[in-house]
Amino acid sequence: MSWPAADFVDALSVVGWPWQLTGFLALLLLFPDGLLAGRRWVVIAVGVPVSALSVGVAMTVTMDYGEPRYFTAPLLVPEPIAMPLMIGALTFLLAVVVACSISVVLRYRRGDERTKQQLRWLILATGAVVALMVASWIVNSFGLIGEAAYSAFLLGILVLVPAAVAIAVLRYDLFEIDRILSDSVAWVLTTLIAAALLAAGVVLTGYLAGRDSVIGLTGSVFLVAILVLPLYRRIHGAVGRLLDRYRTVLVAQIERFVEQVRDGSAEPEEVEQVLRSAVRDPELTLLLTDPAGTGLVDLTGTGQVAGNDRVGVPLRTASADIGVILVRPGSMRRLRRAKLAASTARLPIEVSRLRIGLRRALTEVDESRRRLVSATIDERRRLERDLHDGAQQQLVAIGMQLRAAQYRLRPDDPVSDDLELAVERLEATVGELRRLAHGVRPASLDDGLPAALARLGAECPLPVDFVVEETASSEVVTVTAYFVVAEAMANVLKHARASRIGITVERQGDRLHVAVIDDGIGGVPVGAGLTALRDRVGSVGGRLSVTCGPTGGTTVEAVLPCAS
């Protein structure tokens, strides 16, 4: 006993499957704005129901052939016409499906960023549905679970597609759909190509070594296993440039910069400009945690406060916070891109932070050294005054008393000779003290550096050419410049065999340039004097260089900071 109209319902379940595609094809044509891509697409829109109807009619009038369980169609066509009719109807349906897919591609290429984001959700769901449909066909063809094999395909149509559309409309930037889509496509393509390579390898080895060759099968599997990872990387890169171009370009740009930092062709502090270009935010600001623990600083080490009109992307390591990236407010996708950029550029960011601490430490060392040098100069000046006003004056007074006592004696008194010897020794001692006091700080500097150098040149046996500017600089720099010239002139007289000496002192920006040039035999003198002079120049934050000309002559040049 059968139900009334059971045959009709059974036939309807078979011929009605093309109509399950009409809603999906209409979605491909109209999503996401509800409009067709152009006027010409009206033909395709009409073709969607017509193609489904044509397949249904073709199946209805040819139902008896090859399917004995179905009732004989009342309009059964002759058997020679049945197969061409079915093939034509299916070809028409396939053409409509391809046209609807092309509509999605055109809409994607012409759309703005939001439209592309929404279409990616639809593409992902469509790909999943197609994969489920192919899997259902394969399972059904092997007769594993019968008609139930199509349950997964129907689940995809009824659940995955509506869910993807809902997310695309309401929260299209909820997840990294670009990465999910590109990774999925890359894995699918890699799997298909690997399967094709394995099949080709098995067929080839079976032909060469026999179908039952275990070695051939093992070799094919081993070869494919070796090729899978590099194959996936190449496919992933190509698919990423196509489906997730922004992310792929961003990562490639930052990774290229990281390599430049590693090989020394770029400075880590350029990371902020690279991040601005990669994230496409010209106002992006990178703030780093001060190694001294005083808050946030920029790449120059200057303290900064995060603005309220910016969104902060924190930078963290496993043990501590290292900074924050401030970007313009925007979508979740923009924030994810900023996080990705920060993660990829972690090396130059961390190096920049460490260099801030290093520069600060070096600055503190330089300042401490300058304070010590300044204190030493002040102490030398105090010692000079003490020697001049204290011990030296007392010795002069003692000498005058001894000379007065000598004058009161008779000329032939033997004590007079002893007093004369004592006075001469006192005069020698006073001269030695005067030389010591002047060695601590030349008294000629009281009239300024040009006057002191002019006096130094006047005492030189060689002609001296002066180009000396009156510059406002600290006492430490003035004394250092004087000793540079004095030591260089002494080396010329000792080693150079020169006929003339040139002295240049001029200010260039915030630096004082001191140069002593001779026309002698050339060569760099080696000795404690030049080493001590280099240490003296370095103690005030300057640098000393000694160069020789190709035909002779030597140049001693010192560059000193005027603000030291």
Secondary structure, 3 states (H helix, E strand, C coil): CCCCCHHHHHHHHHHCCCHHHHHHHHHHHHCCCCCCCCCCHHHHHHHHHHHHHHHHHHHHHCCCCCCCCCCCCCCCCCHHHHHHHHHHHHHHHHHHHHHHHHHHHHHHHHCCHHHHHHHHHHHHHHHHHHHHHHHHHHHHHCCCCHHHHHHHHHHHHHHHHHHHHHHHHHCCCCCCHHHHHHHHHHHHHHHHHHHHHHHHHHHHHHHHHCCCCHHHHHHHHHHHHHHHHHHHHHHHHHHHHHHCHHHHHHHHHHHHHHHHHHHCCCCHHHHHHHHHHHHCCCCCEEEEECCCCCCEECCCCCEECCCCCCEEEEEECCCCEEEEEEECCCCHHHHHHHHHHHHHCHHHHHHHHHHHHHHHHHHHHHHHHHHHHHHHHHHHHHHHHHHHHHHHHHHHHHHHHHHHHHHCCCCCCHHHHHHHHHHHHHHHHHHHHHHHHHHHCCHHHHHCHHHHHHHHHHCCCCCEEEEECCCCCCHHHHHHHHHHHHHHHHHHHHHHCCCCEEEEEEEECCEEEEEEEECCCCCCCCCHHHHHHHHHHHHCCCEEEEEECCCCCEEEEEEEECCC
